Amino acid sequence: AFNNNPYAKAIVNIFYSNIVCEGIKPTPRVKDSKGEPATKINDSIKNLWDRFNDISDITGKCTFYENQKTSLGTTILTGGSFTNCMC
C-alpha cells in the first residue's frame, strides 16, 4: 500500500520529518568544579560525536542519521527492524 498510496507516503514522510529530521544532535554541557563550561571537554565530545556519525555505518555509505531514518521507516512499514548495536 505504501508504494501505491500517496497518503501512506505522506504519513511516513511526516514521521521522518518530525521524529528523525536531521537526527539527534546532542550538545555537550560539561562544567568544571567552578561551574564554568569545560570547553576542551565539550569540544572533544562534539568532535567524537561528529566522527561517530560519519563512521557509524561499516560500509561508509550512510551516516548515523540516515541509519535512523531507515530503521524508523522499516519499523513503520513492517512493524519492526533489526539493529546491530555496538554497545
SEFIZA-3560 file (N, C-alpha, C; in Angstrom, 3 decimals):
REM SEFIZA-3560
<numar><xx>0.824</xx><yy>-1.195</yy><zz>0.000</zz><atom>N</atom></numar>
<numar><xx>0.000</xx><yy>0.000</yy><zz>0.000</zz><atom>CA</atom></numar>
<numar><xx>0.869</xx><yy>1.261</yy><zz>0.000</zz><atom>C</atom></numar>
<numar><xx>2.022</xx><yy>1.177</yy><zz>0.624</zz><atom>N</atom></numar>
<numar><xx>2.880</xx><yy>2.356</yy><zz>0.720</zz><atom>CA</atom></numar>
<numar><xx>3.344</xx><yy>2.836</yy><zz>-0.642</zz><atom>C</atom></numar>
<numar><xx>3.748</xx><yy>1.925</yy><zz>-1.507</zz><atom>N</atom></numar>
<numar><xx>4.284</xx><yy>2.314</yy><zz>-2.810</zz><atom>CA</atom></numar>
<numar><xx>3.239</xx><yy>2.921</yy><zz>-3.738</zz><atom>C</atom></numar>
<numar><xx>1.982</xx><yy>2.532</yy><zz>-3.583</zz><atom>N</atom></numar>
<numar><xx>0.935</xx><yy>2.988</yy><zz>-4.487</zz><atom>CA</atom></numar>
<numar><xx>-0.016</xx><yy>4.007</yy><zz>-3.875</zz><atom>C</atom></numar>
<numar><xx>0.225</xx><yy>4.399</yy><zz>-2.651</zz><atom>N</atom></numar>
<numar><xx>-0.718</xx><yy>5.270</yy><zz>-1.952</zz><atom>CA</atom></numar>
<numar><xx>-0.036</xx><yy>6.562</yy><zz>-1.510</zz><atom>C</atom></numar>
<numar><xx>-0.384</xx><yy>7.698</yy><zz>-2.110</zz><atom>N</atom></numar>
<numar><xx>0.258</xx><yy>8.955</yy><zz>-1.735</zz><atom>CA</atom></numar>
<numar><xx>-0.012</xx><yy>9.358</yy><zz>-0.280</zz><atom>C</atom></numar>
<numar><xx>-1.161</xx><yy>8.944</yy><zz>0.262</zz><atom>N</atom></numar>
<numar><xx>-1.458</xx><yy>9.257</yy><zz>1.664</zz><atom>CA</atom></numar>
<numar><xx>-0.517</xx><yy>8.504</yy><zz>2.607</zz><atom>C</atom></numar>
<numar><xx>-0.271</xx><yy>7.238</yy><zz>2.293</zz><atom>N</atom></numar>
<numar><xx>0.651</xx><yy>6.444</yy><zz>3.109</zz><atom>CA</atom></numar>
<numar><xx>2.058</xx><yy>7.032</yy><zz>3.043</zz><atom>C</atom></numar>
<numar><xx>2.489</xx><yy>7.429</yy><zz>1.854</zz><atom>N</atom></numar>
<numar><xx>3.816</xx><yy>8.049</yy><zz>1.718</zz><atom>CA</atom></numar>
<numar><xx>3.897</xx><yy>9.343</yy><zz>2.511</zz><atom>C</atom></numar>
<numar><xx>2.836</xx><yy>10.131</yy><zz>2.477</zz><atom>N</atom></numar>
<numar><xx>2.819</xx><yy>11.400</yy><zz>3.205</zz><atom>CA</atom></numar>
<numar><xx>2.924</xx><yy>11.168</yy><zz>4.708</zz><atom>C</atom></numar>
<numar><xx>2.238</xx><yy>10.139</yy><zz>5.206</zz><atom>N</atom></numar>
<numar><xx>2.295</xx><yy>9.845</yy><zz>6.638</zz><atom>CA</atom></numar>
<numar><xx>3.702</xx><yy>9.449</yy><zz>7.052</zz><atom>C</atom></numar>
<numar><xx>4.342</xx><yy>8.579</yy><zz>6.274</zz><atom>N</atom></numar>
<numar><xx>5.712</xx><yy>8.163</yy><zz>6.600</zz><atom>CA</atom></numar>
<numar><xx>6.660</xx><yy>9.360</yy><zz>6.530</zz><atom>C</atom></numar>
<numar><xx>6.491</xx><yy>10.228</yy><zz>5.542</zz><atom>N</atom></numar>
<numar><xx>7.339</xx><yy>11.415</yy><zz>5.432</zz><atom>CA</atom></numar>
<numar><xx>7.133</xx><yy>12.365</yy><zz>6.610</zz><atom>C</atom></numar>
<numar><xx>5.918</xx><yy>12.435</yy><zz>7.132</zz><atom>N</atom></numar>
<numar><xx>5.675</xx><yy>13.253</yy><zz>8.326</zz><atom>CA</atom></numar>
<numar><xx>6.445</xx><yy>12.686</yy><zz>9.510</zz><atom>C</atom></numar>
<numar><xx>6.434</xx><yy>11.370</yy><zz>9.654</zz><atom>N</atom></numar>
<numar><xx>7.217</xx><yy>10.749</yy><zz>10.723</zz><atom>CA</atom></numar>
<numar><xx>8.698</xx><yy>11.047</yy><zz>10.549</zz><atom>C</atom></numar>
<numar><xx>9.206</xx><yy>10.912</yy><zz>9.323</zz><atom>N</atom></numar>
<numar><xx>10.611</xx><yy>11.217</yy><zz>9.070</zz><atom>CA</atom></numar>
<numar><xx>10.941</xx><yy>12.646</yy><zz>9.482</zz><atom>C</atom></numar>
<numar><xx>10.094</xx><yy>13.574</yy><zz>9.094</zz><atom>N</atom></numar>
<numar><xx>10.352</xx><yy>14.990</yy><zz>9.357</zz><atom>CA</atom></numar>
<numar><xx>10.279</xx><yy>15.329</yy><zz>10.837</zz><atom>C</atom></numar>
<numar><xx>9.328</xx><yy>14.726</yy><zz>11.538</zz><atom>N</atom></numar>
<numar><xx>9.110</xx><yy>15.095</yy><zz>12.924</zz><atom>CA</atom></numar>
<numar><xx>9.884</xx><yy>14.262</yy><zz>13.934</zz><atom>C</atom></numar>
<numar><xx>10.239</xx><yy>13.044</yy><zz>13.590</zz><atom>N</atom></numar>
<numar><xx>10.962</xx><yy>12.199</yy><zz>14.535</zz><atom>CA</atom></numar>
<numar><xx>12.453</xx><yy>12.219</yy><zz>14.254</zz><atom>C</atom></numar>
<numar><xx>12.846</xx><yy>11.954</yy><zz>13.026</zz><atom>N</atom></numar>
<numar><xx>14.273</xx><yy>11.891</yy><zz>12.710</zz><atom>CA</atom></numar>
<numar><xx>14.791</xx><yy>13.252</yy><zz>12.270</zz><atom>C</atom></numar>
<numar><xx>14.117</xx><yy>13.854</yy><zz>11.302</zz><atom>N</atom></numar>
<numar><xx>14.522</xx><yy>15.138</yy><zz>10.734</zz><atom>CA</atom></numar>
<numar><xx>16.005</xx><yy>15.089</yy><zz>10.388</zz><atom>C</atom></numar>
<numar><xx>16.823</xx><yy>15.786</yy><zz>11.128</zz><atom>N</atom></numar>
<numar><xx>18.265</xx><yy>15.729</yy><zz>10.904</zz><atom>CA</atom></numar>
<numar><xx>18.951</xx><yy>14.889</yy><zz>11.967</zz><atom>C</atom></numar>
<numar><xx>18.189</xx><yy>14.211</yy><zz>12.783</zz><atom>N</atom></numar>
<numar><xx>18.747</xx><yy>13.309</yy><zz>13.780</zz><atom>CA</atom></numar>
<numar><xx>18.996</xx><yy>13.957</yy><zz>15.124</zz><atom>C</atom></numar>
<numar><xx>19.436</xx><yy>13.128</yy><zz>16.045</zz><atom>N</atom></numar>
<numar><xx>19.761</xx><yy>13.593</yy><zz>17.387</zz><atom>CA</atom></numar>
<numar><xx>21.049</xx><yy>14.407</yy><zz>17.302</zz><atom>C</atom></numar>
<numar><xx>21.010</xx><yy>15.601</yy><zz>17.820</zz><atom>N</atom></numar>
<numar><xx>22.208</xx><yy>16.439</yy><zz>17.838</zz><atom>CA</atom></numar>
<numar><xx>22.495</xx><yy>16.843</yy><zz>19.275</zz><atom>C</atom></numar>
<numar><xx>23.217</xx><yy>15.996</yy><zz>20.000</zz><atom>N</atom></numar>
<numar><xx>23.486</xx><yy>16.317</yy><zz>21.397</zz><atom>CA</atom></numar>
<numar><xx>24.404</xx><yy>17.531</yy><zz>21.533</zz><atom>C</atom></numar>
<numar><xx>24.192</xx><yy>18.265</yy><zz>22.593</zz><atom>N</atom></numar>
<numar><xx>25.023</xx><yy>19.426</yy><zz>22.891</zz><atom>CA</atom></numar>
<numar><xx>25.711</xx><yy>19.182</yy><zz>24.228</zz><atom>C</atom></numar>
<numar><xx>27.021</xx><yy>18.970</yy><zz>24.219</zz><atom>N</atom></numar>
<numar><xx>27.712</xx><yy>18.723</yy><zz>25.489</zz><atom>CA</atom></numar>
<numar><xx>27.733</xx><yy>19.987</yy><zz>26.348</zz><atom>C</atom></numar>
<numar><xx>27.417</xx><yy>19.824</yy><zz>27.612</zz><atom>N</atom></numar>
<numar><xx>27.395</xx><yy>20.951</yy><zz>28.545</zz><atom>CA</atom></numar>
<numar><xx>28.105</xx><yy>20.601</yy><zz>29.836</zz><atom>C</atom></numar>
<numar><xx>29.288</xx><yy>20.018</yy><zz>29.709</zz><atom>N</atom></numar>
<numar><xx>30.087</xx><yy>19.652</yy><zz>30.877</zz><atom>CA</atom></numar>
<numar><xx>30.617</xx><yy>20.925</yy><zz>31.519</zz><atom>C</atom></numar>
<numar><xx>30.571</xx><yy>20.953</yy><zz>32.864</zz><atom>N</atom></numar>
<numar><xx>31.090</xx><yy>22.110</yy><zz>33.600</zz><atom>CA</atom></numar>
<numar><xx>32.206</xx><yy>21.662</yy><zz>34.520</zz><atom>C</atom></numar>
<numar><xx>33.137</xx><yy>22.573</yy><zz>34.790</zz><atom>N</atom></numar>
<numar><xx>34.228</xx><yy>22.264</yy><zz>35.705</zz><atom>CA</atom></numar>
<numar><xx>33.752</xx><yy>22.453</yy><zz>37.149</zz><atom>C</atom></numar>
<numar><xx>34.665</xx><yy>22.287</yy><zz>38.099</zz><atom>N</atom></numar>
<numar><xx>34.302</xx><yy>22.373</yy><zz>39.519</zz><atom>CA</atom></numar>
<numar><xx>33.820</xx><yy>23.765</yy><zz>39.927</zz><atom>C</atom></numar>
<numar><xx>34.137</xx><yy>24.791</yy><zz>39.145</zz><atom>N</atom></numar>
<numar><xx>33.709</xx><yy>26.158</yy><zz>39.441</zz><atom>CA</atom></numar>
<numar><xx>32.361</xx><yy>26.493</yy><zz>38.788</zz><atom>C</atom></numar>
<numar><xx>31.827</xx><yy>25.567</yy><zz>38.031</zz><atom>N</atom></numar>
<numar><xx>30.554</xx><yy>25.790</yy><zz>37.353</zz><atom>CA</atom></numar>
<numar><xx>30.689</xx><yy>26.435</yy><zz>35.991</zz><atom>C</atom></numar>
<numar><xx>31.905</xx><yy>26.614</yy><zz>35.529</zz><atom>N</atom></numar>
<numar><xx>32.163</xx><yy>27.191</yy><zz>34.210</zz><atom>CA</atom></numar>
<numar><xx>32.163</xx><yy>26.079</yy><zz>33.160</zz><atom>C</atom></numar>
<numar><xx>31.763</xx><yy>26.393</yy><zz>31.924</zz><atom>N</atom></numar>
<numar><xx>31.798</xx><yy>25.378</yy><zz>30.866</zz><atom>CA</atom></numar>
<numar><xx>33.228</xx><yy>24.876</yy><zz>30.613</zz><atom>C</atom></numar>
<numar><xx>33.377</xx><yy>23.569</yy><zz>30.551</zz><atom>N</atom></numar>
<numar><xx>34.672</xx><yy>22.948</yy><zz>30.259</zz><atom>CA</atom></numar>
<numar><xx>34.795</xx><yy>22.846</yy><zz>28.744</zz><atom>C</atom></numar>
<numar><xx>35.302</xx><yy>23.910</yy><zz>28.125</zz><atom>N</atom></numar>
<numar><xx>35.290</xx><yy>23.999</yy><zz>26.661</zz><atom>CA</atom></numar>
<numar><xx>36.108</xx><yy>22.907</yy><zz>25.985</zz><atom>C</atom></numar>
<numar><xx>37.254</xx><yy>22.536</yy><zz>26.544</zz><atom>N</atom></numar>
<numar><xx>38.072</xx><yy>21.490</yy><zz>25.911</zz><atom>CA</atom></numar>
<numar><xx>37.325</xx><yy>20.163</yy><zz>25.878</zz><atom>C</atom></numar>
<numar><xx>36.726</xx><yy>19.821</yy><zz>27.002</zz><atom>N</atom></numar>
<numar><xx>35.993</xx><yy>18.557</yy><zz>27.074</zz><atom>CA</atom></numar>
<numar><xx>34.766</xx><yy>18.613</yy><zz>26.160</zz><atom>C</atom></numar>
<numar><xx>34.044</xx><yy>19.714</yy><zz>26.192</zz><atom>N</atom></numar>
<numar><xx>32.851</xx><yy>19.854</yy><zz>25.348</zz><atom>CA</atom></numar>
<numar><xx>33.206</xx><yy>19.781</yy><zz>23.865</zz><atom>C</atom></numar>
<numar><xx>34.297</xx><yy>20.439</yy><zz>23.477</zz><atom>N</atom></numar>
<numar><xx>34.731</xx><yy>20.370</yy><zz>22.077</zz><atom>CA</atom></numar>
<numar><xx>35.130</xx><yy>18.954</yy><zz>21.691</zz><atom>C</atom></numar>
<numar><xx>35.792</xx><yy>18.255</yy><zz>22.616</zz><atom>N</atom></numar>
<numar><xx>36.217</xx><yy>16.883</yy><zz>22.354</zz><atom>CA</atom></numar>
<numar><xx>35.001</xx><yy>15.967</yy><zz>22.180</zz><atom>C</atom></numar>
<numar><xx>34.007</xx><yy>16.125</yy><zz>23.053</zz><atom>N</atom></numar>
<numar><xx>32.786</xx><yy>15.312</yy><zz>22.945</zz><atom>CA</atom></numar>
<numar><xx>32.086</xx><yy>15.579</yy><zz>21.618</zz><atom>C</atom></numar>
<numar><xx>31.976</xx><yy>16.845</yy><zz>21.239</zz><atom>N</atom></numar>
<numar><xx>31.326</xx><yy>17.199</yy><zz>19.974</zz><atom>CA</atom></numar>
<numar><xx>32.071</xx><yy>16.597</yy><zz>18.786</zz><atom>C</atom></numar>
<numar><xx>33.399</xx><yy>16.684</yy><zz>18.799</zz><atom>N</atom></numar>
<numar><xx>34.193</xx><yy>16.118</yy><zz>17.705</zz><atom>CA</atom></numar>
<numar><xx>34.046</xx><yy>14.601</yy><zz>17.626</zz><atom>C</atom></numar>
<numar><xx>34.019</xx><yy>13.929</yy><zz>18.785</zz><atom>N</atom></numar>
<numar><xx>33.850</xx><yy>12.476</yy><zz>18.796</zz><atom>CA</atom></numar>
<numar><xx>32.463</xx><yy>12.080</yy><zz>18.303</zz><atom>C</atom></numar>
<numar><xx>31.435</xx><yy>12.868</yy><zz>18.661</zz><atom>N</atom></numar>
<numar><xx>30.082</xx><yy>12.580</yy><zz>18.158</zz><atom>CA</atom></numar>
<numar><xx>30.035</xx><yy>12.730</yy><zz>16.645</zz><atom>C</atom></numar>
<numar><xx>30.650</xx><yy>13.798</yy><zz>16.130</zz><atom>N</atom></numar>
<numar><xx>30.671</xx><yy>14.003</yy><zz>14.677</zz><atom>CA</atom></numar>
<numar><xx>31.391</xx><yy>12.859</yy><zz>13.980</zz><atom>C</atom></numar>
<numar><xx>32.472</xx><yy>12.377</yy><zz>14.576</zz><atom>N</atom></numar>
<numar><xx>33.223</xx><yy>11.253</yy><zz>13.998</zz><atom>CA</atom></numar>
<numar><xx>32.369</xx><yy>9.991</yy><zz>14.013</zz><atom>C</atom></numar>
<numar><xx>31.688</xx><yy>9.739</yy><zz>15.143</zz><atom>N</atom></numar>
<numar><xx>30.804</xx><yy>8.574</yy><zz>15.223</zz><atom>CA</atom></numar>
<numar><xx>29.721</xx><yy>8.652</yy><zz>14.155</zz><atom>C</atom></numar>
<numar><xx>29.142</xx><yy>9.817</yy><zz>13.967</zz><atom>N</atom></numar>
<numar><xx>28.106</xx><yy>9.999</yy><zz>12.959</zz><atom>CA</atom></numar>
<numar><xx>28.633</xx><yy>9.624</yy><zz>11.583</zz><atom>C</atom></numar>
<numar><xx>29.855</xx><yy>10.021</yy><zz>11.284</zz><atom>N</atom></numar>
<numar><xx>30.416</xx><yy>9.763</yy><zz>9.956</zz><atom>CA</atom></numar>
<numar><xx>30.792</xx><yy>8.302</yy><zz>9.729</zz><atom>C</atom></numar>
<numar><xx>31.151</xx><yy>7.573</yy><zz>10.797</zz><atom>N</atom></numar>
<numar><xx>31.635</xx><yy>6.200</yy><zz>10.611</zz><atom>CA</atom></numar>
<numar><xx>30.707</xx><yy>5.152</yy><zz>11.209</zz><atom>C</atom></numar>
<numar><xx>29.477</xx><yy>5.509</yy><zz>11.535</zz><atom>N</atom></numar>
<numar><xx>28.592</xx><yy>4.544</yy><zz>12.190</zz><atom>CA</atom></numar>
<numar><xx>28.210</xx><yy>3.385</yy><zz>11.279</zz><atom>C</atom></numar>
<numar><xx>28.279</xx><yy>3.575</yy><zz>9.978</zz><atom>N</atom></numar>
<numar><xx>27.984</xx><yy>2.509</yy><zz>9.021</zz><atom>CA</atom></numar>
<numar><xx>29.307</xx><yy>1.907</yy><zz>8.554</zz><atom>C</atom></numar>
<numar><xx>29.444</xx><yy>0.609</yy><zz>8.705</zz><atom>N</atom></numar>
<numar><xx>30.713</xx><yy>-0.052</yy><zz>8.379</zz><atom>CA</atom></numar>
<numar><xx>31.089</xx><yy>0.098</yy><zz>6.905</zz><atom>C</atom></numar>
<numar><xx>30.083</xx><yy>0.266</yy><zz>6.043</zz><atom>N</atom></numar>
<numar><xx>30.372</xx><yy>0.414</yy><zz>4.619</zz><atom>CA</atom></numar>
<numar><xx>30.783</xx><yy>1.844</yy><zz>4.267</zz><atom>C</atom></numar>
<numar><xx>30.482</xx><yy>2.782</yy><zz>5.156</zz><atom>N</atom></numar>
<numar><xx>30.812</xx><yy>4.178</yy><zz>4.899</zz><atom>CA</atom></numar>
<numar><xx>29.843</xx><yy>4.866</yy><zz>3.959</zz><atom>C</atom></numar>
<numar><xx>28.712</xx><yy>4.225</yy><zz>3.675</zz><atom>N</atom></numar>
<numar><xx>27.750</xx><yy>4.797</yy><zz>2.738</zz><atom>CA</atom></numar>
<numar><xx>26.670</xx><yy>5.621</yy><zz>3.427</zz><atom>C</atom></numar>
<numar><xx>26.387</xx><yy>5.331</yy><zz>4.691</zz><atom>N</atom></numar>
<numar><xx>25.317</xx><yy>6.023</yy><zz>5.409</zz><atom>CA</atom></numar>
<numar><xx>25.856</xx><yy>6.654</yy><zz>6.686</zz><atom>C</atom></numar>
<numar><xx>25.261</xx><yy>7.759</yy><zz>7.053</zz><atom>N</atom></numar>
<numar><xx>25.582</xx><yy>8.371</yy><zz>8.338</zz><atom>CA</atom></numar>
<numar><xx>24.644</xx><yy>7.804</yy><zz>9.398</zz><atom>C</atom></numar>
<numar><xx>24.896</xx><yy>8.131</yy><zz>10.635</zz><atom>N</atom></numar>
<numar><xx>24.052</xx><yy>7.689</yy><zz>11.729</zz><atom>CA</atom></numar>
<numar><xx>22.617</xx><yy>8.169</yy><zz>11.522</zz><atom>C</atom></numar>
<numar><xx>22.463</xx><yy>9.402</yy><zz>11.041</zz><atom>N</atom></numar>
<numar><xx>21.137</xx><yy>9.968</yy><zz>10.829</zz><atom>CA</atom></numar>
<numar><xx>20.386</xx><yy>9.236</yy><zz>9.719</zz><atom>C</atom></numar>
<numar><xx>21.071</xx><yy>8.863</yy><zz>8.662</zz><atom>N</atom></numar>
<numar><xx>20.437</xx><yy>8.095</yy><zz>7.590</zz><atom>CA</atom></numar>
<numar><xx>20.029</xx><yy>6.710</yy><zz>8.077</zz><atom>C</atom></numar>
<numar><xx>20.850</xx><yy>6.120</yy><zz>8.957</zz><atom>N</atom></numar>
<numar><xx>20.501</xx><yy>4.826</yy><zz>9.533</zz><atom>CA</atom></numar>
<numar><xx>19.268</xx><yy>4.934</yy><zz>10.431</zz><atom>C</atom></numar>
<numar><xx>19.143</xx><yy>6.053</yy><zz>11.167</zz><atom>N</atom></numar>
<numar><xx>17.948</xx><yy>6.273</yy><zz>11.977</zz><atom>CA</atom></numar>
<numar><xx>16.702</xx><yy>6.319</yy><zz>11.091</zz><atom>C</atom></numar>
<numar><xx>16.802</xx><yy>7.030</yy><zz>9.998</zz><atom>N</atom></numar>
<numar><xx>15.664</xx><yy>7.159</yy><zz>9.081</zz><atom>CA</atom></numar>
<numar><xx>15.278</xx><yy>5.803</yy><zz>8.500</zz><atom>C</atom></numar>
<numar><xx>16.248</xx><yy>5.011</yy><zz>8.106</zz><atom>N</atom></numar>
<numar><xx>15.984</xx><yy>3.679</yy><zz>7.556</zz><atom>CA</atom></numar>
<numar><xx>15.320</xx><yy>2.784</yy><zz>8.595</zz><atom>C</atom></numar>
<numar><xx>15.831</xx><yy>2.816</yy><zz>9.820</zz><atom>N</atom></numar>
<numar><xx>15.269</xx><yy>1.987</yy><zz>10.884</zz><atom>CA</atom></numar>
<numar><xx>13.842</xx><yy>2.399</yy><zz>11.204</zz><atom>C</atom></numar>
<numar><xx>13.580</xx><yy>3.698</yy><zz>11.276</zz><atom>N</atom></numar>
<numar><xx>12.223</xx><yy>4.180</yy><zz>11.540</zz><atom>CA</atom></numar>
<numar><xx>11.276</xx><yy>3.781</yy><zz>10.415</zz><atom>C</atom></numar>
<numar><xx>11.698</xx><yy>3.959</yy><zz>9.174</zz><atom>N</atom></numar>
<numar><xx>10.855</xx><yy>3.598</yy><zz>8.036</zz><atom>CA</atom></numar>
<numar><xx>10.524</xx><yy>2.115</yy><zz>8.018</zz><atom>C</atom></numar>
<numar><xx>11.503</xx><yy>1.290</yy><zz>8.330</zz><atom>N</atom></numar>
<numar><xx>11.274</xx><yy>-0.156</yy><zz>8.379</zz><atom>CA</atom></numar>
<numar><xx>10.299</xx><yy>-0.504</yy><zz>9.488</zz><atom>C</atom></numar>
<numar><xx>10.442</xx><yy>0.156</yy><zz>10.634</zz><atom>N</atom></numar>
<numar><xx>9.533</xx><yy>-0.101</yy><zz>11.752</zz><atom>CA</atom></numar>
<numar><xx>8.105</xx><yy>0.314</yy><zz>11.412</zz><atom>C</atom></numar>
<numar><xx>7.944</xx><yy>1.461</yy><zz>10.769</zz><atom>N</atom></numar>
<numar><xx>6.606</xx><yy>1.924</yy><zz>10.404</zz><atom>CA</atom></numar>
<numar><xx>5.966</xx><yy>1.001</yy><zz>9.381</zz><atom>C</atom></numar>
<numar><xx>6.715</xx><yy>0.613</yy><zz>8.367</zz><atom>N</atom></numar>
<numar><xx>6.142</xx><yy>-0.149</yy><zz>7.252</zz><atom>CA</atom></numar>
<numar><xx>5.965</xx><yy>-1.631</yy><zz>7.547</zz><atom>C</atom></numar>
<numar><xx>6.833</xx><yy>-2.207</yy><zz>8.386</zz><atom>N</atom></numar>
<numar><xx>6.763</xx><yy>-3.652</yy><zz>8.622</zz><atom>CA</atom></numar>
<numar><xx>6.464</xx><yy>-4.014</yy><zz>10.064</zz><atom>C</atom></numar>
<numar><xx>6.535</xx><yy>-3.045</yy><zz>10.975</zz><atom>N</atom></numar>
<numar><xx>6.243</xx><yy>-3.330</yy><zz>12.367</zz><atom>CA</atom></numar>
<numar><xx>7.466</xx><yy>-3.637</yy><zz>13.206</zz><atom>C</atom></numar>
<numar><xx>8.650</xx><yy>-3.670</yy><zz>12.618</zz><atom>N</atom></numar>
<numar><xx>9.854</xx><yy>-3.932</yy><zz>13.393</zz><atom>CA</atom></numar>
<numar><xx>11.092</xx><yy>-3.828</yy><zz>12.540</zz><atom>C</atom></numar>
<numar><xx>12.231</xx><yy>-3.791</yy><zz>13.196</zz><atom>N</atom></numar>
<numar><xx>13.505</xx><yy>-3.761</yy><zz>12.466</zz><atom>CA</atom></numar>
<numar><xx>14.589</xx><yy>-4.362</yy><zz>13.327</zz><atom>C</atom></numar>
<numar><xx>15.615</xx><yy>-4.872</yy><zz>12.683</zz><atom>N</atom></numar>
<numar><xx>16.782</xx><yy>-5.393</yy><zz>13.374</zz><atom>CA</atom></numar>
<numar><xx>17.862</xx><yy>-4.323</yy><zz>13.346</zz><atom>C</atom></numar>
<numar><xx>18.526</xx><yy>-4.139</yy><zz>14.464</zz><atom>N</atom></numar>
<numar><xx>19.608</xx><yy>-3.163</yy><zz>14.539</zz><atom>CA</atom></numar>
<numar><xx>20.790</xx><yy>-3.815</yy><zz>15.222</zz><atom>C</atom></numar>
<numar><xx>21.955</xx><yy>-3.671</yy><zz>14.662</zz><atom>N</atom></numar>
<numar><xx>23.170</xx><yy>-4.184</yy><zz>15.269</zz><atom>CA</atom></numar>
<numar><xx>23.730</xx><yy>-3.092</yy><zz>16.151</zz><atom>C</atom></numar>
<numar><xx>23.567</xx><yy>-3.227</yy><zz>17.443</zz><atom>N</atom></numar>
<numar><xx>24.016</xx><yy>-2.203</yy><zz>18.391</zz><atom>CA</atom></numar>
<numar><xx>25.412</xx><yy>-2.557</yy><zz>18.885</zz><atom>C</atom></numar>
<numar><xx>26.344</xx><yy>-1.666</yy><zz>18.670</zz><atom>N</atom></numar>
<numar><xx>27.714</xx><yy>-1.879</yy><zz>19.139</zz><atom>CA</atom></numar>
<numar><xx>27.850</xx><yy>-1.191</yy><zz>20.493</zz><atom>C</atom></numar>
<numar><xx>27.383</xx><yy>-1.864</yy><zz>21.537</zz><atom>N</atom></numar>
<numar><xx>27.399</xx><yy>-1.277</yy><zz>22.879</zz><atom>CA</atom></numar>
<numar><xx>28.578</xx><yy>-1.746</yy><zz>23.672</zz><atom>C</atom></numar>
//
